[in-house]
Amino acid sequence: MSNEICNCMGITREEIINACKAGNLKTVEEVGEATGAGTGCGGCIDDIQQILDEIQ
């Protein structure tokens, strides 16, 4: 089973978590700028927000 969060950009949960920790990212927009996640169709924005909530 894939843990891909952003299907459009092929970004995984681990990539998002690592980018958040490395860049001190706090918003979905910052994650999008750093990784591209959430910048395609936008269907993963809620999932990205959930990850942000979990790690903050």
HELIX and SHEET records of a PDB file:
HELIX    1   1 ARG A   13  GLY A   23  1                                  11    
HELIX    2   2 VAL A   28  THR A   35  1                                   8    
HELIX    3   3 ILE A   45  ILE A   55  1                                  11    
SHEET    1   A 2 GLU A   4  CYS A   6  0                                        
SHEET    2   A 2 ILE A  11  THR A  12 -1                                        
END                                                                             
